Amino acid sequence: MMKYVLVLVLIKLIYFNMNKILMMNILFQNVLIFFMIGFFINFSYVKLNMMDFYSISYLFGLDFFSFWMIILSFWIVILMMLASMKIVKYKKFLFMFVMNLLFMLFFLILTFSVMNLLVFYIMFEASLIPTLILILGWGYQVERIQAGVYMMLYTLFFSLPFLLVMFDLNDCINSLDMVYLNMKKMNLNFMLYMVIMMAFLVKIPMFSLHLWLPKAHVEAPVSGSMILAGVMLKLGGYGIYRLMFMVVNCISYNFIIMIYSLVGASYLSMVCLRQVDMKSLVAYSSVVHMGLVIGGLFSMEYIGVQGAYLMMISHGLCSSGLFCMVNMFYERSFSRSLIINKGLLSYSPPMMMLWFLLCMGNMSAPPSLNLISEIFLLISLVSFMKIFVIMLMVFLFISSCYSLYLYSYICYGKSMGFFSFSSFSVREFMQILMHIIPLNLLILKIDIFY
């Protein structure tokens, strides 16, 4: 694991003598090496209780979950660099921007691979700092300060009690090693269980704890929105996956969280239908999908956890691609309003085809990876309790409605006459294809995720 961290440090040190394209090539090579080495590690025996967590060194370890989360982090950071050509063109503190992205990647790799609970918490919180700098430094409006404060206060306020519980655990068990805690199994009361889970439920985020996310998305630059949707929301799901199997006596409380999360997701899907801002609509749809992920994780069934994990990967690619597209429209029309960005089908049919594929991915239509993940989640939730069928029918119908609403409003209707737009470049087509190709082709080789 340290060799990947060292490559990032090396890039930071020699950045002065290299251009952005060369650095992206080095990151691509890093992804390929990590991907190939991962297949030599036998992940096929990984169980839900982490007993077969593949140890790399004293502090680092990998299983199938963390392996794919690290791959996703690498991929999204490369695409962030590709999407932020405006910063390169106008030299808007370019060196600081690239350093910020590399530090973010550095913290994310450590978060997903570390086996000590305290180090995991430190890296989990440290990954917020580059995101905050990204929003404050390269955001659009003055409201970005308020969005940054919202994000930091929400996450820090709910995660600080978790740190205190961790100190108490260390006093009782004299260890914070995740594998040992899984073997030991803790007995906690409902309040302590909720304190632990709340730190991650804010980060996912769950309904009623989500208010920081749409603000942060709207004010962040395109790279900030991509990393928030692509990887940052997955930190919450990863934390829940790591910790919920350590507590044996609080499983009965999971039902309350599942009901609340699914009702909230249904409500937010209705909120999506009345959004006029494209970025807000995609941001709220992220919260809707994460509501389903929470339901799958807390069902604690194997197929539910697998579905949640696949949903995190597919949502990371799909939502990041949607934010890329929204930014392309914004760069041409200087507005995120659906009313102004109408009738673009007559302007660029090939790009609208890609927009269609992303919107279909967002509503979990075939052949996207979202489809298989949603099937897994539906099986686990309905087998958990039959009454979930009604809730899920409403939820899936409305989520299809807002995806079609987003697609049809952009493509059709009377154009506002912005035909002095610059045409979509090869770079822009490439960055969207790099989201769509993995999203639609990974379903053909679904067994590699197990």
C-alpha positions as CSV (number, residue, x, y, z in Angstrom):
1,M,0.0,0.0,0.0
2,M,2.8,2.4,0.8
3,K,4.1,2.2,-2.8
4,Y,0.9,3.9,-4.0
5,V,1.2,6.6,-1.3
6,L,4.9,7.1,-2.3
7,V,4.0,7.6,-5.9
8,L,1.6,10.4,-4.9
9,V,4.3,12.0,-2.7
10,L,6.8,11.7,-5.6
11,I,4.3,13.5,-8.0
12,K,4.0,16.3,-5.4
13,L,7.8,16.7,-5.2
14,I,8.5,16.7,-9.0
15,Y,5.4,18.6,-10.0
16,F,7.4,21.8,-10.8
17,N,9.1,20.0,-13.7
18,M,6.1,18.2,-15.2
19,N,2.9,19.1,-17.0
20,K,-0.6,18.1,-16.2
21,I,-0.9,15.5,-19.0
22,L,2.2,13.6,-17.7
23,M,0.9,13.6,-14.2
24,M,-2.4,12.2,-15.4
25,N,-0.5,9.4,-17.2
26,I,1.3,8.5,-14.0
27,L,-2.0,8.3,-12.1
28,F,-3.4,6.1,-14.9
29,Q,-0.4,3.8,-14.7
30,N,-0.9,3.7,-10.9
31,V,-4.6,2.6,-11.3
32,L,-3.6,-0.2,-13.7
33,I,-0.8,-1.5,-11.5
34,F,-3.1,-1.4,-8.4
35,F,-5.9,-3.1,-10.5
36,M,-3.6,-5.9,-11.7
37,I,-2.1,-6.5,-8.2
38,G,-5.6,-6.7,-6.8
39,F,-6.4,-9.7,-8.9
40,F,-3.5,-11.6,-7.4
41,I,-5.1,-11.1,-4.0
42,N,-7.7,-13.8,-3.4
43,F,-10.8,-11.8,-2.5
44,S,-13.1,-14.7,-3.2
45,Y,-13.2,-15.8,0.5
46,V,-14.0,-12.4,2.0
47,K,-16.9,-12.7,4.4
48,L,-19.1,-10.0,5.8
49,N,-17.4,-10.3,9.2
50,M,-14.0,-9.2,7.8
51,M,-12.3,-12.3,9.1
52,D,-10.5,-12.7,5.8
53,F,-9.4,-9.1,5.6
54,Y,-6.3,-9.3,3.4
55,S,-3.4,-7.7,5.4
56,I,-0.8,-5.8,3.5
57,S,1.2,-4.5,6.5
58,Y,0.8,-3.8,10.2
59,L,-1.6,-0.9,9.6
60,F,-3.0,-1.5,6.1
61,G,-5.3,-4.0,4.7
62,L,-7.6,-4.7,1.7
63,D,-10.8,-6.6,1.0
64,F,-13.1,-6.4,-2.0
65,F,-14.9,-3.3,-0.7
66,S,-11.9,-1.2,0.0
67,F,-10.1,-2.3,-3.2
68,W,-12.9,-1.0,-5.5
69,M,-13.3,2.1,-3.5
70,I,-9.6,3.0,-4.0
71,I,-9.9,2.2,-7.7
72,L,-13.0,4.6,-7.8
73,S,-11.0,7.3,-6.0
74,F,-8.1,7.1,-8.5
75,W,-10.6,7.2,-11.5
76,I,-12.6,10.1,-10.2
77,V,-9.5,12.2,-9.4
78,I,-8.1,11.7,-12.9
79,L,-11.5,12.7,-14.4
80,M,-11.5,15.8,-12.1
81,M,-8.2,16.9,-13.6
82,L,-9.7,16.3,-17.1
83,A,-12.8,18.3,-16.3
84,S,-11.1,21.3,-14.8
85,M,-9.4,22.7,-18.0
86,K,-10.8,26.2,-17.2
87,I,-8.4,26.4,-14.2
88,V,-5.6,25.2,-16.5
89,K,-6.5,27.7,-19.2
90,Y,-6.8,30.8,-17.0
91,K,-4.0,29.6,-14.5
92,K,-6.3,30.0,-11.5
93,F,-3.8,28.9,-8.8
94,L,-3.2,25.7,-10.9
95,F,-0.3,24.4,-8.7
96,M,-2.4,24.7,-5.5
97,F,-5.4,23.1,-7.2
98,V,-3.4,20.0,-8.3
99,M,-1.7,19.7,-4.9
100,N,-5.1,19.9,-3.3
101,L,-6.4,17.0,-5.5
102,L,-3.4,14.9,-4.8
103,F,-3.6,15.4,-1.0
104,M,-7.3,14.5,-1.3
105,L,-6.4,11.2,-3.1
106,F,-3.7,10.6,-0.5
107,F,-6.2,10.8,2.4
108,L,-8.8,8.7,0.6
109,I,-6.4,5.9,-0.1
110,L,-5.4,5.8,3.5
111,T,-9.0,6.0,4.7
112,F,-10.1,3.0,2.6
113,S,-7.1,0.8,3.4
114,V,-6.3,1.5,7.1
115,M,-7.2,-1.2,9.7
116,N,-6.9,0.9,12.9
117,L,-10.1,2.6,14.0
118,L,-8.4,5.8,15.3
119,V,-6.3,6.3,12.1
120,F,-9.4,5.6,10.1
121,Y,-11.2,8.4,11.9
122,I,-8.3,10.9,11.5
123,M,-8.1,10.2,7.7
124,F,-11.9,10.3,7.4
125,E,-11.9,13.8,8.9
126,A,-8.7,14.9,7.1
127,S,-10.3,14.2,3.7
128,L,-12.8,17.0,4.4
129,I,-10.1,19.7,4.5
130,P,-9.1,19.5,0.7
131,T,-12.8,19.4,-0.1
132,L,-13.4,22.6,1.9
133,I,-10.4,24.3,0.2
134,L,-11.8,23.3,-3.2
135,I,-15.2,24.8,-2.4
136,L,-13.8,28.0,-0.8
137,G,-11.0,28.5,-3.3
138,W,-12.6,27.7,-6.7
139,G,-16.3,28.0,-6.0
140,Y,-18.7,30.2,-7.9
141,Q,-20.7,32.5,-5.6
142,V,-20.1,34.3,-2.3
143,E,-22.4,31.7,-0.7
144,R,-19.6,29.1,-0.9
145,I,-18.4,30.3,2.5
146,Q,-21.7,29.4,4.0
147,A,-21.7,26.1,2.2
148,G,-18.2,25.3,3.5
149,V,-19.2,26.2,7.1
150,Y,-22.4,24.0,6.8
151,M,-20.4,21.0,5.6
152,M,-17.7,21.3,8.3
153,L,-20.2,21.9,11.2
154,Y,-22.5,19.1,10.2
155,T,-19.7,16.5,9.8
156,L,-17.6,17.6,12.8
157,F,-20.5,18.0,15.2
158,F,-21.8,14.5,14.6
159,S,-18.4,12.8,14.4
160,L,-16.8,14.2,17.6
161,P,-18.9,12.0,19.9
162,F,-17.7,9.0,17.9
163,L,-14.1,9.9,18.9
164,L,-15.1,9.9,22.6
165,V,-16.8,6.5,22.2
166,M,-13.6,5.3,20.6
167,F,-11.5,6.4,23.6
168,D,-13.9,4.6,25.9
169,L,-13.6,1.4,23.7
170,N,-9.8,1.6,23.9
171,D,-10.0,1.8,27.7
172,C,-12.3,-1.3,27.8
173,I,-10.7,-3.5,25.1
174,N,-7.1,-2.0,24.9
175,S,-7.2,-2.2,21.1
176,L,-8.8,-0.3,18.2
177,D,-7.8,-2.9,15.5
178,M,-10.8,-3.4,13.2
179,V,-10.3,-7.2,12.8
180,Y,-9.8,-7.7,16.5
181,L,-13.0,-5.7,17.3
182,N,-14.9,-7.9,14.8
183,M,-13.8,-11.0,16.6
184,K,-14.5,-9.5,20.0
185,K,-18.0,-8.2,19.2
186,M,-19.1,-5.2,21.4
187,N,-22.2,-4.9,23.5
188,L,-23.5,-1.3,23.3
189,N,-26.7,0.4,24.3
190,F,-28.9,2.2,21.7
191,M,-27.5,5.6,22.4
192,L,-23.9,4.6,21.9
193,Y,-24.8,2.7,18.8
194,M,-26.5,5.8,17.3
195,V,-23.6,8.0,18.3
196,I,-21.3,5.7,16.3
197,M,-23.6,5.5,13.3
198,M,-24.5,9.2,13.2
199,A,-21.0,10.1,12.2
200,F,-21.4,8.1,9.0
201,L,-25.1,8.8,8.4
202,V,-24.3,12.5,8.1
203,K,-21.6,11.7,5.6
204,I,-23.7,9.5,3.4
205,P,-26.0,11.6,4.0
206,M,-29.3,10.4,5.4
207,F,-32.6,12.3,5.0
208,S,-32.8,15.3,7.5
209,L,-29.0,15.2,7.9
210,H,-28.5,16.0,4.2
211,L,-28.9,19.8,4.2
212,W,-25.2,20.5,3.8
213,L,-24.9,18.4,0.6
214,P,-27.1,20.4,-1.9
215,K,-25.5,23.6,-0.7
216,A,-22.0,22.2,-1.1
217,H,-22.8,20.8,-4.6
218,V,-24.3,24.1,-5.9
219,E,-21.4,26.3,-4.6
220,A,-18.6,23.9,-5.5
221,P,-16.6,23.9,-8.8
222,V,-17.2,20.9,-11.1
223,S,-14.2,19.0,-9.6
224,G,-15.7,19.6,-6.1
225,S,-19.1,18.2,-7.1
226,M,-17.4,15.2,-8.8
227,I,-15.4,14.2,-5.8
228,L,-18.3,14.8,-3.4
229,A,-20.7,12.7,-5.4
230,G,-18.1,10.2,-6.6
231,V,-16.2,9.3,-3.5
232,M,-16.9,11.5,-0.4
233,L,-20.5,10.1,0.1
234,K,-19.0,6.6,-0.1
235,L,-16.9,7.2,3.0
236,G,-20.1,7.1,5.1
237,G,-21.3,3.8,3.6
238,Y,-17.8,2.3,4.0
239,G,-17.7,3.4,7.7
240,I,-21.1,1.8,8.3
241,Y,-20.0,-1.4,6.6
242,R,-16.8,-1.6,8.7
243,L,-18.5,-0.9,12.1
244,M,-22.1,-2.4,12.1
245,F,-20.9,-6.0,12.3
246,M,-18.9,-5.2,15.4
247,V,-22.1,-4.5,17.5
248,V,-24.2,-7.6,18.1
249,N,-26.9,-6.5,20.4
250,C,-28.2,-3.4,18.5
251,I,-29.3,-5.2,15.3
252,S,-33.0,-4.9,16.2
253,Y,-32.6,-1.0,16.0
254,N,-31.6,-1.2,12.4
255,F,-35.2,-1.5,11.3
256,I,-36.0,2.1,12.6
257,I,-33.1,3.5,10.6
258,M,-34.2,1.6,7.5
259,I,-37.8,2.8,7.7
260,Y,-36.7,6.4,8.3
261,S,-34.2,6.4,5.5
262,L,-36.6,4.9,2.9
263,V,-39.4,7.2,3.7
264,G,-37.0,10.2,3.5
265,A,-35.7,9.0,0.1
266,S,-39.3,8.8,-1.2
267,Y,-39.9,12.3,0.1
268,L,-36.7,13.7,-1.5
269,S,-37.5,12.1,-4.8
270,M,-40.6,14.3,-4.8
271,V,-38.5,17.3,-4.0
272,C,-36.3,16.5,-7.0
273,L,-39.4,16.8,-9.3
274,R,-39.8,20.5,-8.4
275,Q,-36.2,21.6,-8.8
276,V,-35.3,24.1,-11.5
277,D,-31.6,24.2,-10.9
278,M,-29.9,21.3,-12.7
279,K,-27.1,21.0,-10.1
280,S,-29.6,20.9,-7.2
281,L,-31.6,18.2,-8.9
282,V,-28.6,15.9,-9.4
283,A,-27.5,16.7,-5.8
284,Y,-30.9,15.7,-4.3
285,S,-30.9,12.6,-6.5
286,S,-27.6,11.6,-4.9
287,V,-29.3,11.7,-1.5
288,V,-32.2,9.6,-2.8
289,H,-29.8,6.9,-4.0
290,M,-27.9,6.9,-0.7
291,G,-31.2,6.4,1.1
292,L,-31.5,3.1,-0.7
293,V,-27.9,2.2,0.1
294,I,-28.5,2.8,3.9
295,G,-31.5,0.4,3.6
296,G,-29.4,-2.3,2.0
297,L,-26.5,-1.9,4.5
298,F,-28.7,-2.0,7.6
299,S,-30.6,-5.1,6.3
300,M,-27.3,-6.9,7.2
301,E,-28.1,-9.5,4.6
302,Y,-25.3,-10.6,2.2
303,I,-27.2,-9.6,-0.9
304,G,-28.2,-6.3,0.6
305,V,-24.6,-5.3,1.5
306,Q,-23.5,-6.4,-2.0
307,G,-26.2,-4.3,-3.6
308,A,-25.3,-1.3,-1.5
309,Y,-21.7,-1.7,-2.4
310,L,-22.5,-2.0,-6.2
311,M,-24.8,1.0,-5.9
312,M,-22.0,3.1,-4.4
313,I,-19.7,2.3,-7.3
314,S,-22.3,2.8,-10.0
315,H,-23.6,6.0,-8.4
316,G,-20.1,7.3,-8.1
317,L,-19.6,7.0,-11.9
318,C,-23.2,8.1,-12.9
319,S,-23.5,11.1,-10.6
320,S,-20.0,12.4,-11.4
321,G,-20.8,12.2,-15.1
322,L,-24.1,14.1,-14.6
323,F,-22.2,16.9,-12.8
324,C,-19.7,17.0,-15.6
325,M,-22.4,17.4,-18.2
326,V,-24.2,20.1,-16.1
327,N,-20.9,22.0,-15.9
328,M,-20.6,21.8,-19.7
329,F,-24.0,23.3,-20.2
330,Y,-23.2,26.0,-17.6
331,E,-20.0,27.0,-19.4
332,R,-22.0,27.7,-22.5
333,S,-25.2,29.3,-21.3
334,F,-23.8,30.7,-18.0
335,S,-26.9,29.4,-16.2
336,R,-27.8,26.2,-14.4
337,S,-31.6,26.7,-15.0
338,L,-33.5,24.0,-16.8
339,I,-35.7,26.7,-18.4
340,I,-32.7,28.4,-20.2
341,N,-30.9,25.2,-21.2
342,K,-33.7,23.9,-23.4
343,G,-33.7,22.4,-26.9
344,L,-30.0,21.3,-26.9
345,L,-30.8,18.2,-29.0
346,S,-30.8,20.4,-32.2
347,Y,-27.5,21.8,-31.1
348,S,-25.5,18.6,-30.4
349,P,-27.2,15.2,-30.9
350,P,-24.1,13.1,-30.1
351,M,-23.7,14.7,-26.7
352,M,-27.4,14.4,-26.0
353,M,-27.1,10.7,-26.6
354,L,-24.5,10.5,-23.8
355,W,-26.8,12.7,-21.7
356,F,-29.6,10.2,-22.3
357,L,-27.3,7.3,-21.2
358,L,-26.4,9.1,-18.0
359,C,-30.0,9.9,-17.2
360,M,-31.0,6.3,-17.8
361,G,-28.2,5.2,-15.5
362,N,-29.6,7.6,-12.9
363,M,-33.0,5.9,-13.1
364,S,-31.3,2.4,-13.0
365,A,-32.3,1.3,-16.5
366,P,-30.4,-1.4,-18.3
367,P,-27.6,-1.9,-19.2
368,S,-26.1,0.2,-16.4
369,L,-24.5,-1.2,-13.2
370,N,-27.2,0.7,-11.3
371,L,-29.8,-1.9,-12.5
372,I,-28.1,-5.0,-10.9
373,S,-27.4,-3.1,-7.7
374,E,-31.0,-1.9,-7.4
375,I,-32.3,-5.5,-8.0
376,F,-30.0,-6.8,-5.2
377,L,-31.3,-4.0,-2.9
378,L,-34.9,-4.7,-3.7
379,I,-34.5,-8.4,-3.0
380,S,-32.9,-7.8,0.4
381,L,-35.4,-5.1,1.5
382,V,-38.5,-7.0,0.4
383,S,-37.2,-10.2,2.0
384,F,-36.6,-8.2,5.2
385,M,-40.2,-7.0,5.3
386,K,-43.0,-7.3,2.8
387,I,-44.5,-3.8,3.5
388,F,-41.4,-2.3,1.9
389,V,-42.9,-3.2,-1.5
390,I,-45.3,-0.2,-1.4
391,M,-42.6,2.2,-0.3
392,L,-40.2,1.0,-3.0
393,M,-42.8,1.1,-5.8
394,V,-43.5,4.8,-5.0
395,F,-39.8,5.5,-4.7
396,L,-38.8,3.9,-8.0
397,F,-41.6,5.4,-9.9
398,I,-40.8,9.0,-8.8
399,S,-37.1,8.5,-9.3
400,S,-37.8,7.4,-12.9
401,C,-40.0,10.5,-13.3
402,Y,-37.3,13.0,-12.2
403,S,-34.6,11.4,-14.4
404,L,-36.9,11.6,-17.5
405,Y,-37.9,15.2,-16.5
406,L,-34.2,16.1,-16.4
407,Y,-33.4,14.5,-19.8
408,S,-36.5,15.8,-21.7
409,Y,-36.3,19.3,-20.4
410,I,-32.7,19.7,-21.6
411,C,-33.1,18.0,-24.9
412,Y,-36.5,19.2,-26.1
413,G,-38.5,22.4,-26.0
414,K,-38.0,25.8,-27.7
415,S,-34.3,26.8,-27.5
416,M,-33.3,30.1,-26.1
417,G,-31.2,30.7,-29.2
418,F,-27.7,30.3,-27.7
419,F,-26.3,29.0,-31.0
420,S,-23.1,31.1,-30.6
421,F,-21.9,28.3,-28.2
422,S,-18.5,26.7,-28.8
423,S,-19.0,23.1,-29.9
424,F,-18.2,20.2,-27.5
425,S,-14.5,19.3,-27.6
426,V,-12.9,15.9,-27.9
427,R,-11.8,16.3,-24.3
428,E,-15.4,16.7,-23.1
429,F,-16.6,13.7,-25.1
430,M,-13.7,11.7,-23.6
431,Q,-14.5,12.6,-20.0
432,I,-18.1,11.6,-20.4
433,L,-17.2,8.4,-22.2
434,M,-14.8,7.5,-19.3
435,H,-17.9,7.7,-17.0
436,I,-20.3,5.8,-19.3
437,I,-18.1,3.0,-20.5
438,P,-17.3,1.5,-17.0
439,L,-20.9,2.2,-15.9
440,N,-22.4,0.2,-18.7
441,L,-19.8,-2.5,-19.4
442,L,-19.1,-3.6,-15.8
443,I,-22.5,-5.3,-15.7
444,L,-21.1,-7.8,-18.3
445,K,-18.4,-8.9,-15.8
446,I,-20.3,-8.6,-12.5
447,D,-18.4,-11.5,-10.9
448,I,-15.2,-9.4,-10.6
449,F,-16.9,-7.5,-7.7
450,Y,-17.1,-10.6,-5.6
